Amino acid sequence: MNIVSERSSTSIVFQSDDFDQPPYNGYTLFRPIFDRWYAHRAVEAGVHLLTDCLVEDLLYDERSVTGVSIARDGGEVRAPVTVLCDGVLSLLAKKIGLYKPPTASDMALGIRALFRLREEEINERFGLVRRQGAAEEFLGCTEGIRGGGFIYTQSETLSVGLVFHLDSLKASGIAPYDLLYRFLSLDRLKKVLKGATLAEYSAHVLPEGGYRLVPALCAEGLLLAGDAAALCYTNGLNQEGMNLAMTSGFLAAEAAIDAHHKGDFSVKKLSSYEKRLRESFVLRDMKTFRKTADFMHNDRLFTVYPTVVGNIMEQLYRSDGTPKKNMAGVAWGETRKIPFKDLVADLLKGGGSIL
């Protein structure tokens, strides 16, 4: 974690030997390569893969969803169970009434630049060996807009970007690409990106409402997964989304297989999917951190507190020949600049959101 203010940056680094051996704690990967590999594994298992086609609508009989209409090859793909994974603005979920209309404050925009760099240079700059990876988060780097930044390493690429709450971004009047350009000019970014080659840009809208935004997850012949089911949350330190999406897809497949075995594609039978999600880490973690989404709408987290942290660290490490205060005195001197009622409210709400 890098806490950035106008004139300083404070880094908090965590490493664990337990994360560097099986079962590994996590992976960073280049999605176009991974997705292609994963799709090929599915085809080898007997899946019929259609690409480059637009899903236009759901197909129905008198009781149930029976597939989708597409803009190619006869226009219909029929199945007894359809799993919608069409993103946070799921138009198909809206058509069938499973959609919870989000507000701008429930949505975030993620923008990312991909840089190419030799693996040896990435390992050297991030202190990595073997096939280790690194992830860094940034707070206070968004010019007062609620959001944060990130760097993720892959073997020969670096993903660098920002995530913003949409309502805060709109109110700022600042273009996302201007913020990204200024983020890339931070000293930490310039050091690790020296000599790197820009390969591509991308952007993605994601759900930020947490547990309260999760809709009903099934209908007759239909299941929702991934962002379409609002399966994304923050715990205040990092964003959880891709792992939730992949797990929800796996559990949706289990529920669909079970329904096939029973020959029953009713809501009652398919609701085993939601039961599986509630018993897994997915909805349990989202429920645990259900209050964090609201706490992260506190503007002071992205403006006042990064400056306070920077000022405290500067005083602790400054050596100018004058007597020093102890750590408690330095911290009190800085935090007392925040109105007392705001400080108490933030402590109570922040503690209540993660404890």
Secondary structure, 3 states (H helix, E strand, C coil): CEEECCCCEEECCCCCHHHHCCCCCCCCCCHHHHHHHHHHHHHHCCCCCCCCCCEEEEEECCCCEEEEEECCCCCEEECCCEEECCCCCCHHHHHHCCCCCCCHHHEEEEEEEEEECCHHHHHHHHCCCCCCCCEEEEECCCCCCCEEEEEEECCCEEEEEEEEEHHHHHHHCCCHHHHHHHHHCCHHHHHHHCCCEEEEEEEEEEECCHHHHCCCCEECCEEECHHHHCCCEECCCCEECHHHHHHHHHHHHHHHHHHHHHCCCCHHHHCHHHHHHHHCHHHHHHHHCCCHHHHCCCHHHHCHHHHHHHHHHHHHHCCCCCCCCCHHHHHHHHHCCCCHHHHHHHHHHHHHHHC
